[in-house]
Amino acid sequence: MSLIVAAFGFGLVTMSIIAIAAVGFTMQFGITNMINLAYGQVMIASAYAAYAVNNAGVSIWLSMVVGAVFGALFSFLLNRTIYAPFQRKGTNLIGMVIISLAVSLVIANVLLPIVGYYSVSYHLDTGPTLHAGSIALTGVQIAIMAVAVVAMVLIYALLHFTRLGKAMRATAANPTLARNCGIPTARVIDFAWLITGALCGVAGVVAGMNSDAFSVANGSEFLIPIIAASVLGGAGHPYGAMIGAVIIGEMTEVSAALITPEYKQVAAFAALVLVMVLRPQGLLAKRGTLAAAG
Amino acid sequence: MLGNHHRIGLGLVPVIALGLAACGSGSTAPTSSSPLLIGVIAPFTGPDAALGPAYFAACLPAARAINNAGGVSGHKVSCQEFDTRGEPADAVPAAQQMVASHSNLMAVVGCTSDEASSVAPILNQAHIPMFCMTGQSEFNKTSFTYFHRLVPPDEFDAFAMVGSALDHFNYKKVALVFGNDIGSQAFVGPAMTALKNLGATVTINQAIALGQSSYRTEVTAMLATHPDVIFTEALGPTDATYMAEVKQLNGSSLPFMGTSATIDPVWFAAVSGAIGVQDLVSNFSAVDLGVTFSGPGYDEFKTNLDAVASQFPAAPKYAQRGATLHLYDGIIQAALAMDETKSVDPTVYNAVIKDVGNGTTGSVTVNTYAAGVAAIKNGQKVRWVGAGGPTNYNQYNNSQQGYILVKYDASGNEVTIGTLTQAQTAAIIAAGGG
């Protein structure tokens, strides 16, 4: 029993990381209509950007900011130089998915000769381990959870209380109508890539902090639970992605305790399949996608 | 005005032309002085991406040694990487493309446990001598005549780990923590059998998914079984993450023992970065192939390895990687077999590779390729004793030389702390039911 409780505690950290990443991923899809399979590679590239700064003696928290900025700019440029031109030509959704898959492979293979195949670790003090019953979490893990909470609150505030957020929701709901209403949708989409890219960058850095070591190969591994959480919650729905992250994060850890570690991803995906069978639109999609966030 | 389909069709023309050109170049047989190619087919990306460079680092010094001596009967030699991503599904097209596009392949090295089962039949059918770093037991008695293996099967690694843990360290309770990939799981069954038969206890057997961001639940479950030592092989950053979390949740590192694949600069960098060099030096040991890292054959290898740093800067880091040494030896053996038979036809020289490795009656021992060529020109048969020491091919072209028990020093160099001779290894294998 104590192992399950401990696993639940570790699941809180896992779900925090997935939540940051999945909210960015699903917002990208909701606002820009782009299923960006290169998301995991942008995460790992951002993690390496933060590592470069951290390795030069900068604190991990400032390095995280660098990772976020890198992720934002990288995603913005990715859209401007590759995705947007194809979308303007009328490439359909499946075509865009294939393009993003190709971009993912290109990033991974360009990254490899730059950063090498060596795994790297951030220089950080994990802080004291805090115990609550069977749950044991380090200071860094608690900080990661706090980062996730702050990110979620900021996303909520952005979508509810700012003109940009309302413009994003309008663009997601109907871009043509939004444009006709005077909303500069192209600029909104640029901001969407910058914001979701920043979330992607932060997610890459916290994933690297939590795992103690990471390499280029982690990029594709990161993507799987992110997609699962996004689909589970309802594609394009940020709050659905948060709920999806909770379910996938906890299922992953608790199943490792209850069944066997080998099948922990299988258990999480079994939950995804079950939800898809019972509710194909995802958990929150009844209320619409990003447009209905408020 | 052309429609989209026409434009796509036009766009395909240069692609098809390039494809045909590539096919055309592949169909040309080697002429009297055309270059020969050594294919390095291994994971260069994916979770096992650290393996490929270790094998590429074997090819480059071998090619340099051969080319500095004038090439193989006048043919210069070069190396090319073929990435399998460590997945059979990617390995098969990679192998097929390699064979179809390069008729000048003199040998292929690499073919790890990740892909050997799918790659070896393709290479055998194409009559290309291969030197594989697979530990799978299915190759213990293989019918593939072009297959060569200069390392023992993984089960022998597992037996050597068991023998070292019980005899050298007196550990009795062992936790098995191996990656869930084919290569790593090959150790688990033999280790469990050997531990059971030799009176030790397996406290837990965890097959962990590679590349996860955390293994804290698995570590908590493992720590609850209170093992004396952890046996492990989980490549990429996985072992680093797992061992760092052991240290966090246990308050200190536990002793852990790795397979020969963990004696690798990439693995050292990952794990030392995660848990600290001192913890790694103090708590880690591994079994490695019985190599002395000395002698004229090793010196020749080391000289060439250092010299190829201009082509592959990481090459010198593989100076004490057993696999790198053995594959270097395999390539030189193939080259000397070609010299002895005066042929670039693999169906002619393949059978002689075994003779060059084991030696035949009256053969002269050589440690450098140049010395081998000189001896052959004098009408002598040669036996190659190279970087990895003597070869002992059996009827299935499998060779093994016993094990050493090693640890790392603070710089990541291998330090020998014990030896398991071929006879001792054989005794443990017998006790383990191998």
Interface residues (C-beta under 8 A of the other chain):
Chain A: L3 A6 A7 F10 V13 T14 I17 A108 N109 L112 G116 Y117 Y118 S119 V120 S121 T126 T129 A136 T138 A207 N210 S211 D212 A213 F214 S215 V216 A217 N218 S220 E221 F222 E253 V254 A256 A257 T260 P261 E262 K264 Q265
Chain B: F44 T45 G46 P47 A49 A50 P53 N180 Q206 A207 I208 A209 L210 G211 Q212 S213 S214 Y215 R216 T217 E218 T220 A221 A224 G236 P237 A240 T241 A244 E245 Q248 L249 V266 A269 A270 V271 G273 A274 A314
